[in-house]
């Protein structure tokens, strides 16, 4: 591995480790994600019941819950730096690419933990067919990458705004609406008993979307971060 790549990865891991230590002390981001998603899932399950729901409706409910839950917590990765007054020190000491990758890995960790907890609860609360659990797990994994790839740069953009939480949702939605629609369609096919061939186009779109968003974010982040 080239030295430059090794150095970038080590610096990104240092940023990631710093955020992870802070999160383990406060658990603010993870608690926000879990509280919002569990509460929403419980209310939806109680309101709609557990039977008679179409696969498309089940898929839409799941991914909408995941979308709004991620909006509630993922913005904190940069807002916390601004509120604590550590963003200037980070700008002076860390490479922008390392900062972006470290924050991206941290958001991936948070959202992955939330998905691991919420997905089984969704299957239980909503009485979802479990024929294609592994295929749906693959879609969830790609969804985590796509959501974090799209929202990490947005979180950096709005971190210094006055109304951070509201602005994050407004700015992030147009970017995430494309993978959200893909996930709703793909999830409906999985819940209907479809195979991996039936959702191959959705999986390919998620991979392509994630690659484009990560690449674009790396190219643009230094201008956003150093502005």
LUMSEKOL-978955 format. One record per residue (C-alpha): z, y, x; residue in three letters; residue number from 0. Coordinates in steps of 0.2 Angstrom, whole numbers. Layout:
<atoms>
Z/Y/X/rest/nr
Z/Y/X/ALA/NUM;
...
</atoms>
This chain:
<atoms>
Z/Y/X/rest/nr
0/0/0/UNK/0;
-4/17/7/UNK/1;
10/27/13/UNK/2;
6/41/1/UNK/3;
7/30/-14/UNK/4;
23/22/-8/UNK/5;
30/39/-6/UNK/6;
25/45/-23/UNK/7;
32/29/-31/UNK/8;
49/31/-22/UNK/9;
50/49/-27/UNK/10;
46/45/-45/UNK/11;
59/32/-45/UNK/12;
72/44/-38/UNK/13;
68/56/-53/UNK/14;
69/41/-65/UNK/15;
86/35/-58/UNK/16;
93/52/-59/UNK/17;
88/53/-78/UNK/18;
94/35/-81/UNK/19;
111/39/-73/UNK/20;
113/54/-84/UNK/21;
108/44/-99/UNK/22;
120/31/-96/UNK/23;
134/44/-95/UNK/24;
130/53/-111/UNK/25;
118/40/-120/UNK/26;
112/55/-130/UNK/27;
93/51/-130/UNK/28;
96/33/-134/UNK/29;
109/36/-148/UNK/30;
97/49/-156/UNK/31;
83/37/-156/UNK/32;
93/22/-163/UNK/33;
103/33/-176/UNK/34;
87/40/-183/UNK/35;
77/24/-183/UNK/36;
91/13/-190/UNK/37;
96/26/-204/UNK/38;
78/28/-209/UNK/39;
75/9/-209/UNK/40;
90/6/-220/UNK/41;
86/20/-232/UNK/42;
68/14/-234/UNK/43;
73/-4/-236/UNK/44;
86/0/-249/UNK/45;
73/11/-259/UNK/46;
58/0/-258/UNK/47;
66/-17/-258/UNK/48;
61/-32/-248/UNK/49;
47/-41/-258/UNK/50;
30/-36/-265/UNK/51;
25/-24/-251/UNK/52;
7/-25/-245/UNK/53;
4/-28/-226/UNK/54;
-4/-11/-225/UNK/55;
12/-2/-233/UNK/56;
23/-12/-221/UNK/57;
13/-7/-206/UNK/58;
13/11/-211/UNK/59;
32/11/-214/UNK/60;
36/3/-197/UNK/61;
25/15/-187/UNK/62;
30/31/-196/UNK/63;
48/26/-193/UNK/64;
44/23/-175/UNK/65;
34/39/-173/UNK/66;
47/51/-181/UNK/67;
61/42/-171/UNK/68;
52/45/-155/UNK/69;
49/63/-159/UNK/70;
68/64/-162/UNK/71;
73/58/-144/UNK/72;
58/59/-131/UNK/73;
58/78/-130/UNK/74;
75/78/-122/UNK/75;
69/72/-105/UNK/76;
63/90/-101/UNK/77;
74/100/-113/UNK/78;
90/93/-104/UNK/79;
83/100/-87/UNK/80;
81/117/-95/UNK/81;
98/117/-104/UNK/82;
107/111/-88/UNK/83;
98/124/-77/UNK/84;
92/110/-65/UNK/85;
73/112/-69/UNK/86;
71/126/-55/UNK/87;
79/115/-42/UNK/88;
68/100/-47/UNK/89;
53/111/-46/UNK/90;
57/117/-28/UNK/91;
62/99/-22/UNK/92;
51/87/-31/UNK/93;
32/84/-31/UNK/94;
25/87/-49/UNK/95;
17/70/-50/UNK/96;
33/62/-45/UNK/97;
42/72/-58/UNK/98;
29/67/-72/UNK/99;
30/48/-67/UNK/100;
49/48/-66/UNK/101;
50/56/-84/UNK/102;
37/45/-90/UNK/103;
46/29/-84/UNK/104;
62/36/-92/UNK/105;
54/39/-109/UNK/106;
46/21/-108/UNK/107;
63/14/-105/UNK/108;
71/23/-119/UNK/109;
57/19/-132/UNK/110;
56/1/-126/UNK/111;
75/-2/-129/UNK/112;
73/6/-146/UNK/113;
58/-5/-151/UNK/114;
67/-21/-145/UNK/115;
82/-17/-156/UNK/116;
73/-10/-171/UNK/117;
58/-22/-173/UNK/118;
69/-37/-177/UNK/119;
79/-27/-189/UNK/120;
63/-21/-198/UNK/121;
57/-39/-199/UNK/122;
74/-44/-207/UNK/123;
76/-29/-218/UNK/124;
59/-29/-225/UNK/125;
56/-47/-226/UNK/126;
40/-46/-215/UNK/127;
30/-63/-212/UNK/128;
34/-69/-194/UNK/129;
18/-79/-191/UNK/130;
11/-68/-177/UNK/131;
27/-61/-169/UNK/132;
20/-62/-151/UNK/133;
4/-53/-156/UNK/134;
14/-39/-165/UNK/135;
26/-38/-149/UNK/136;
10/-35/-139/UNK/137;
5/-21/-150/UNK/138;
22/-14/-150/UNK/139;
22/-14/-131/UNK/140;
5/-5/-130/UNK/141;
12/7/-143/UNK/142;
27/12/-132/UNK/143;
15/16/-118/UNK/144;
3/26/-129/UNK/145;
17/36/-137/UNK/146;
26/40/-121/UNK/147;
9/44/-112/UNK/148;
5/57/-126/UNK/149;
22/65/-128/UNK/150;
29/67/-110/UNK/151;
17/81/-106/UNK/152;
20/89/-123/UNK/153;
39/88/-120/UNK/154;
36/98/-103/UNK/155;
26/111/-112/UNK/156;
38/115/-126/UNK/157;
54/113/-115/UNK/158;
56/132/-113/UNK/159;
52/136/-131/UNK/160;
65/144/-142/UNK/161;
63/131/-156/UNK/162;
60/115/-146/UNK/163;
63/101/-158/UNK/164;
52/108/-172/UNK/165;
38/114/-160/UNK/166;
38/97/-151/UNK/167;
34/88/-168/UNK/168;
21/101/-172/UNK/169;
12/100/-156/UNK/170;
14/81/-153/UNK/171;
8/76/-171/UNK/172;
-11/80/-168/UNK/173;
-11/70/-152/UNK/174;
-2/55/-158/UNK/175;
-11/54/-175/UNK/176;
-25/44/-168/UNK/177;
-15/30/-160/UNK/178;
-4/30/-176/UNK/179;
-19/27/-187/UNK/180;
-25/13/-175/UNK/181;
-7/5/-175/UNK/182;
-6/6/-194/UNK/183;
-23/-3/-196/UNK/184;
-19/-16/-183/UNK/185;
-1/-19/-189/UNK/186;
-9/-22/-207/UNK/187;
-20/-35/-199/UNK/188;
-6/-44/-190/UNK/189;
5/-44/-205/UNK/190;
-10/-52/-215/UNK/191;
-10/-66/-203/UNK/192;
-24/-60/-192/UNK/193;
-27/-67/-174/UNK/194;
-29/-58/-158/UNK/195;
-48/-57/-161/UNK/196;
-45/-48/-177/UNK/197;
-35/-34/-168/UNK/198;
-45/-34/-152/UNK/199;
-53/-17/-155/UNK/200;
-36/-9/-159/UNK/201;
-28/-16/-143/UNK/202;
-43/-10/-133/UNK/203;
-42/7/-141/UNK/204;
-23/8/-137/UNK/205;
-26/3/-119/UNK/206;
-40/16/-117/UNK/207;
-30/30/-125/UNK/208;
-15/27/-114/UNK/209;
-26/27/-99/UNK/210;
-34/43/-104/UNK/211;
-18/52/-108/UNK/212;
-9/47/-92/UNK/213;
-24/52/-81/UNK/214;
-25/69/-90/UNK/215;
-7/72/-90/UNK/216;
-6/69/-71/UNK/217;
-20/81/-68/UNK/218;
-13/94/-80/UNK/219;
6/92/-77/UNK/220;
7/102/-61/UNK/221;
0/117/-69/UNK/222;
12/115/-84/UNK/223;
27/112/-73/UNK/224;
25/125/-60/UNK/225;
20/139/-73/UNK/226;
</atoms>
